[in-house]
Structures are given as C-alpha cells and as structure tokens.
Amino acid sequence: MQDENADDGKKLVRGLSLIDATTIVVGSMIGSGIFLVSAESSRLVGSPGWLLVAWILAGVMTLCGALCLGEVAAMMPKAGGPYVFLSEAYSPGVGFLFGWSQFLVVQTGTIAAVAVAFANFSGVIFPQIASTNYIVQPVILGNYAFSLSTQQLTGIVIILLLTVVNTRGLKLGKLIQNTFTFTKAASLFALVVLGLFVGWNASGAAFTSDWWHPAANGWTIEAAQPAAISAGSLAFLLVLGRAMTGPLFSQSAWNNVTFTAGEVENPQRNLPRALFIGCMIVVTLYILANLAYVVTLPLAGIQTATQNRVGTALMENIFGPGGAIAMAIAIMISTFGCNNGLIMAGARVYYAMARDGLFFSRLATTNRFHVPATALVAQGIWAAILVLPRTVTVNATTGAAEFGNVYTQLLEYIVSVELVFGALAVLAVVVLRYRKPDADRPYRAWGYPVVPFIFVVLSVLLILNLAYLAGATSGIGYLIAFTGIPVYFIWRKKV
C-alpha cells in the first residue's frame, strides 16, 4: 500500500488534533437516530426495561469495538481505516469489499438517510418542505418508486453543499465539524437534563409500566414480530436483537475517525484516545436520553410518536408546540453536523482504494487544499441519487399507492453489512497479533481477548438474527457487497 503522506503532489496533511478527531467520532455518531429509532425499538420489545437493554447492549458493542480498533489504527495510521486493516489482516480483496460496500450503500446510504432526516425536520419549520410536495411525481417500479419532492431536494442540496465545503480544505471542514458537534452534544445533554429533571412524570410515564414483562403492557409477539414466533422460547431474544438495529445504526459511524487516520496528528496516541473518549461520550448520552424518554413519556407515547419523533414528543410534553420547533432546530443542527463528518471521512476510504489501484484512478488525487476532492464529489453524487428512491405500499381501504422513504430499508441494509465487516475488523486485532507478533503496537487493546470476543460473538448473533427476521433486506445488503467480487478482479488486472 502506498504512503498517502508521501511528497508526490497527492499528499494528505496531518491537521487533525485530538479534539478534532474526537469531534469526528462524536459528530458522526450523533445524527437523527437517537431522536427517532426508540419508537420502533419500544414497539418491538414492549417495555421500558428491555428498551434500555437494547441501547445498553448496542453501547457495549460500540465501546468494545472502539477499544479494539484503537490498536490496529495506531499500528497502521493510514487513510481508509478498516479498508487498510482488513487488507492487511486477510487480503486486499476483503478490504476492497469493505470499501465497495461503503461506497454503494453503507457510507453513502447513511449520508442519504441523515440528509432525508434533516429535510424531514426542516418541514416542521418550513411546511413547504414536505415528502408530498412534488417537483417530479413518483414513477412506480414494483415496490419502489422514484420521485423528487421538496423534502428530497432539500436533502440533496445539503449533501452537495457539505461536499463542496469539504473540498475547500481540512481546516474549513473541521471548523464546521467542531462547531456543530459541540452545539448538538450540548443540545442532547439539555434534552437529557430537561427530561430527567423537568419532564419527569411520576404517574403516567413509561417507567411506571412493567419493566420486564411486555405482555403486561399489552405487547404480543404476533404484533411485534410475527416471523419470530417459529423460534419458540428464543422468540423474544430474536425480537430484542431486532430492536438493537436502530441503536446500532445510531452508533454506526463510530469508526469513521479511522478513515481519516492519514490526517490525524500523532495518530499512535490520538486515534485510540479519540475512539474511546468519543464513543464513551455518545453511548452515555444515548442511554441517558432513553432514560429521559421513559421517565417523561408514557410507553404508548414513545411507541406511537408522530413519524417516530420521540425527541420531539418529549419536548412537546414539557414546553408544548414551542418545544417541537426547538427540537426540530436541534435535530437539524445534529443531522447537518453528522453529515459533515460522514462526508469528510467517507471519501478517504475511496481515496485509499484508488491509491492502491483498486478504484477509479482520479479518486487517488488531492486538490490544492490537500483533500481528496474527486472522491468527495463521487461520493456526494451517489449519495444524492440514493435520496430519490421511495417505498410503495397500497392503502387497504382506498387502494391508493402511498409513498414512504427508504430510511428503514437503508438502516437494515447498512447494519447487516456493517456487522460483518465490523466483526472482521475487530477480529483483525487477533489475526494480526498472530501473524505479526513483533509489529510495533503503540496501544494494545484494553481487555484483550475478552473485549474482541464480546464484540465478535454479539455481532455474529445479530447477523444470524437479522438473516432470520429480515432476510430480504439484509440479503439485499449482502448482495450489494458481493457485487464487488467481480469488480475487484477486474481492477486487479489493471494493477
């Protein structure tokens, strides 16, 4: 693999401090998920206790992954992150499949989903921005449709705006990242404080429901997840695993800072610290935010929040309609900053692949601001295209077609594929200790080998779980990743 910091006119510049790297971790993780996905998770598990367990387990996985990836990131502080780790531990082909899936669906799909969430909450303040306010009417193709609404256009504009901003240099990109990360972390902390100390409802909140017996709250496995019934006594565990999908998606970008490893100052020291500090901050805030939900809102209020906007429901409960507007602004700030981090980091993976001759050669270049501008533009265009698809359902009463967005499907495509590559990246710690025992390791994973064991075992269980309960959507995610196999061999012939 080539040195991306080599003085050949294509070099990256190490301009990210520990604080900058930490804000990439925090800012890329905190998006829209924490304000939305608890509605679906609470419908699946049917009680406040199991809702918190789903978030805690997802948090444990994230922290275990951060502790492990810190070791290999400090060993190989190069642009591309897991692309580099997987290539070194297994083969260049495995690394390529990671990068290919990042480009086709994982990173770009996340960017698209977060952009749609930004536009969704923009509609609270600007009613003209709506999923039904069409510029181009839906064109139906089976169970999907393509359209251009004002909501979709807003999402596309945000993607392209942040793409252009990040082509203007690392200094501007990290300024936006730091500013928005501090602002939205403070907003999420404020939501926690308001929920725990102002919104506390001593009589009708979710915490007064039965914590560990969902059936006592009116929950049934048939309504929550019919496909799990055939699993018998394991049915609820399968449902709990499915309920972790949203929390894992909300934390899925925790490793993005490793994509930018070629631009982090003193990476042997700062990368492991940024990973752990950033993940600890976000996991703690996420668990406290869900605790705020269950002490402020009734269980049914969490489960049936309008358009799954649990965070908005909490603020409305405390402040009335004005609270909904304040929450919408906070989430717009959150998603804007999140997408900046995702866009900044993601392009470094394709840049690294192109440097190794495994992607379009133009993506291996940097501009006069020492950033991979062509990779940024390619990523931005594809992410914008992913905003256009809509789901199609037929209203049973009227027979009319109803159009949703692909947020849930993207979530399940992304989580399934990320779990596979995440487990392989963490397992790379074990593989590289065996294959390269004498390699310089500035940081050795705390808790080894227990920590990687926890991450890999939970990942495998969730991969099997999603294959059982959501075979169609997770299968599509795998198929997208596997399309990279013939592409890899084509590019290998060019090298």
N, C-alpha and C positions, 0 to 999 in steps of 0.2 A: 504493500500500500504506500502511496506517495505521501510525503510530508506536506500538508496543506499550508504550513507556515514557511515553506521554502521560498527563497527570494527569487521567484521566477515570473513576477508580474501577475501572479494569480494568488497571492498570499492573503490569508486572513490576519487580523490584528488582535492580539490579546488585550482587549479593552474592557472586560467584564470583571468587576471586583466581587468579593464575597457577597456584598449586599446586592449587587446586580444579579448575580447567579441565584441568590435566594429568592429575589422577586420574580425571576423567571419561573422557579418552582411554584411559588405561591400563586402568582398571577395566572399561570397556565392552568392550574387546577381549579381555582375559584372562577366559575363561569355562571351558567344558569342552572346547572343540575341541582345544587343544594336547595334552590328555591322551588323546584318542580318535582323531582323524582320521588320524594317521600310520599306523595299521593298514591302513586302506583304501588310502591313497596308496602304501604299500610293496607291497601286493598288486598294484596297478596297474603300477608301474614295475619291481619285481622286483630292485632293488639299492639299497645304501645311498647311493651317489653320486647317483643320479637322485632319490632321496627328498629329499636335501638341496637339489638343484637346484630341485625343485618348491617348497620352502619359501623358498628364496632369491629366486626369481622373484616369488613372491607378496609377499615383503617389499619388493622393488624397486618393485613396483606401488604398494604402500601408501605408501612414502616419497615416490614421485613425486606421488601424489595429494595427500598432506599438504602438500607444498611448493607445489602449485598452488592448492589450496583455501584456503590461508592468505591468498592475495592477494584473492580475492573476499570472503572472510569479513571481512577487515579493511576492505574497501570498504563492505560492507553488513552491519554487525554487528547483525542483527535476528533475532528468534526465527524458527525454521523452517529455517535453513541452506540446503541445496540447493533447497528449495522457493522461496526468495527468489531464489537465483542463477539457477535455470532460468527463473523467471518474467521476470526482468529481461533475460536473455540471449536468450531465444527468444520465449516468450509465456506468459501466465498459464495456458493450457491444459496446456503441458508441465509447469509447476510443479505444477499440480493432479494430473496423472497420477502424478508422483513421490509426492506426499502421499497420494493414494488407495492406491497400491501399498504404501506404508509401513504404512498402517492395515490393509489387508486381509491382507497376507501378509509383508512384509519385516520391519518392526519387531516387529509382534505375533507373527509366526511365529518370529522369533528368540527373543523372550521365552518363548514356549511351549516351544521346543526346549531352551533353557537350563534352564527350570523342570523339564522331564522329566529332564534330566541330573542336576540337583540331587537329585530324588527317587530316581533310579537309584542314585546313590552313597550316599544315605541308607540304602538297603536293605542295604548292606554292614554297617552298624552295627545297624540295626533290621530284622531279617528279615521282620517283618510288612508292611513297605513293599515290595510286590512287584507286578509287572505282571500276575501271575496270581491275585492275591488280590482277587477281585472284590466290589465293593459292588453294582454293576449288571452283569450278564452281557453279553457282546458281542452287539450287534444287527447282523447282517451285511447290508450293502448293496453287492452286487457285490464289487469288490476291496478294499473298505474296510468297517470296522465301527466302531460307537460303543460305548464301554463306560466304566465308572467303576471303576477299580481303586484300591487304596490308594496305589499309586505315582502315578497320575493325580491323585488327591485331594490328595496332598502337593504336587504341582506347582501345582495350582490355589490351594491355601492360601498358598503362597509368593508367587504373583503378586498375590493380593488383599491380603496383608499389606503387601508393599512398596508397592502402590498407595496404601493408606491412609496409610502412613508418609509418602509424598511429598506427600500432600495437606496435611500438617501444617506445611509451610513449607520453604523452601530450606535453612535452617540445619540442620534435622534430616536432610534428605536428603543434604546434602554431608558431614555428620559421619559418617553410615554409609558413604558412598562413600569418603571418605578413609581411614577405619579399615580397611575391608575391602580396599581397593586396596593399601595398604602391607603388610597381612598376607599377601595372596595373592601379591604380587610377591616378597616375601621367601621364601614357600614355593616358588615356581617357581625362584627363584635357588638355594635349598637343594637342590632336585631336580637342578639342573644341576651344582652342586658335588659332590653325592654320586655322580652318575652318572659324572662325568669323573675324580674323584679317589679314589673308594672302590669303585664298582661296576665299574671297568674290567676287562674280561675279555680277556686277551691271546690266548686261543686259540679260543674258541668264539663270540665276538661278531660282530655283523653286519659290522663293518668288515673282518673277515678274508675276507668274501665278495668276489666280483668286483664292483668298484665301477661299471664302465661296460658290462658285458656281461651283462644279466639272464639270457640263455639259459644262461649258465654256472652260474647259481644255480637252474636248474630251471624258469625262467619261460617261458611261451609266450604269444603274443598271443591265441591261441584261448581260453585260460583267463582271461586278464586282461581282455580287451575284444573279444569276437568281432565287434562292429559295426565295429571299426577295420580289419579285415582287407582290406576292399574298397579302402582308401586306399593300398594298396601300400607304396611306400617311405616315405610320410608317416605310416604307421600308428603308429609309436612316438611321433612328435611329438604325434599326437592323444591318445594314451594319457597322455603327460606333461601335456598340457593338462587332461585329465580329472582327473589326480592333483592338480592345483592347486586343485580345487574345495574340498576340505577346508581346506587352508591359507588360502584366500581367505575362506571362511566364518569361520574362526577370527579373522580380522582385519577382518571386515566392518563392525564398528561404529566404525572409526577416525574417521569424520567426525561422530560423534554430538555432539561438543562444539559444533559449529557450530549444532546445533538450539537450543542454549541461549545463543546469542550475545547475545540481548537481556538476559542476566543476568550477563554477564562484565564485570568491572571493566576499564577501559582496553582495550577489545577490539581496537583497532587494533594494539596492541603484544602483548597477551597471547594472542590467538587463534592467530596464526601460530606463536608460540613453543610454545604448548601442543600444537598439532598435530604439530610436528616432534619436540619432545622426547619426547612420549608415544609416538609411533609408533616412534621410534628405540629407545626402551627395550624395547618389546614385540617388535619384529622381532628385535632382538639376542637377547633371552631365548628366543624361539621357535626360532631357528636353533641356539643352544647346547643347548636342551632336546633337539632332534632329534639333535644330535651325541652327547649323553649317551645317548640310546636306542641308537644304533648301536655305541657302544663298550661298552655294558653287556649288551645282549640279543642273542641270535642273530637272524639275519634272520627265520627261521621264528617266533621268539618274538614279534617285532613284528607279523608278518603274522597270526598266529593268537592274539593276546592275547584272553583271555576277554572277550566283549562289547566288543571293541576297546579295552580299558582298558590302553593301553600304559604310561601313567604308573604305574598300579598294579603292572603286571608288573615295571617297573624297581625299585620299592620292595620288592616281594616277593623279587626276586632278591638284594637287598642284606640285607634285615632279616627275611625270612621272612614268616609270616602277619601279624605285627605291623606290617610295612611296608604291607600292604594297607589296614589300618584307618587308619594315619596318612595315607595317600594319599587315602582316602575323605574324611577330615575336611578335608584341604587343598582337595579339589575342591569339597566342599560350601561352604566359605568362598569359593572362587573364583567359583562359579556364583551364590551369593547376592549377592555384591558386583557381579558382572556384570549381573545382572538389575536391581539397584537403579539402575545407570547407564542401562541401556536404557529402563527405565520412566520415570525422571526426564526424559531427553532426548526420547524419542519424543513425548510429549504436547505438546511445544512446537510440533511441526510442525502438528498438527491445530488447535491454538490459533491459529497464524498464518493457516492457511487460513480458519478461521471469521472471523477479524478482517477478511479480505478479502471476506467474504460467500460463500465457496466451500465451506462446510461448515456443519453444524448450528450455529445462532447461539449456543446455550447453551455451546458449546465455546470461544467467544470470551471467556468471563468468567474472572475470577480470584476466589479466595475471600479471606477476611480475612487470610490468610497470604501473599497476593500470589503464589499459584501457580495454574495452570490446572487446578483440581480436577476440573471436569466432564470435561475432555479426558483427564485421568488415569483417571477411573473408566470412561469409554467404552473406552479402550484396554485397561484391565485386564479388563473383562468379555469383550471379543472375544478377547484372548489366552488367557483361561481356557477359552473354548469350543474354541479350536484345540488344546488338550491332549487333547480327547476322542476324535478320530479314531484308528483303528488300521489298519494294513495287514493284509490277509488272504492267506495262502498255504496251499496244500494239501500236506500231507506225502505224498510219492510212495509211501512204504511203507505207511503206515496209512490214508491217505485222509482223515485228520482235519484240520480247519482249525487253523492256527497264526497267532497274532496278534503282530505287531510294533508298532513305533510309527512315526510319520511323520517321524522325525528326518532320515533320508537324503533323503526327498522334499522336506521343507521346505528342506533345505540346497540342493538343486538348483533349487527354485522361486526361492529367495532370491538365490542367486549369479547366476543368469541375468539376473534383473530388475535387480539392483544393478549389474551390469556395464554395462548400457545407460545407466542414469541416472548412474552414476559417470563414464562416458566423457563424457556430455553436460555434467556439472557441471565436469569438468576442462577440456573444450573451451570452456566459458563464459569462461575466462580469456582465450583467444584472441579469442573473439567480442566480449567487452566491451572489449578493447584496441582493436579495430577500430571498434566502434560508439561507444564513449565514451573516446576517446583522452585527453581533458583531465580526466577524473574523478580525484579525489584518491585516490591509491594509497599508503597508509602503508607497505605492504610490497609489493615486486614479486617475483614467483616466481623463486627462485634456479634457474638453469639453463634459463631460458626461451630459445628454444622447444623445446629438446631434451627437457626433462622432461615437458611435456604430450604431446609426440609419442610418447614411450616408453609412457606410460600408455594413451593412446588406441589405439595400434597393438596392444599386448598385449591390451587389453580386446576389441577387435574380433575378434582371432584366437580368443580364448577364447569369445566369443559364438557365432561360427561353429562352433567345435569342439563346444560343448555342444548346439547345434542339430543337429549331425550324429550325435553319440554318444548324446545324451539328449533326443531331440526331444520325447518325450511329456511328461517332467517340466518341461523348460524351456519348452515350448509352453504348458503349463498356467499357468506363471508369467506369461507374456506375456498370455494371455487374461484372467487376473485383473486385470492392469494396464489392459488395454484396455477392460474393463467400465466404467472411469471416464470414457470418452469421452461416452456419452450422459448420464451423471450430471453431468458438467461443464456441458453445455449447459442442463440443467435448472436447475442452480444459477445459471448466468449470467442466466437470465431473471428470477431473483428479485432480482438486484442492482439 
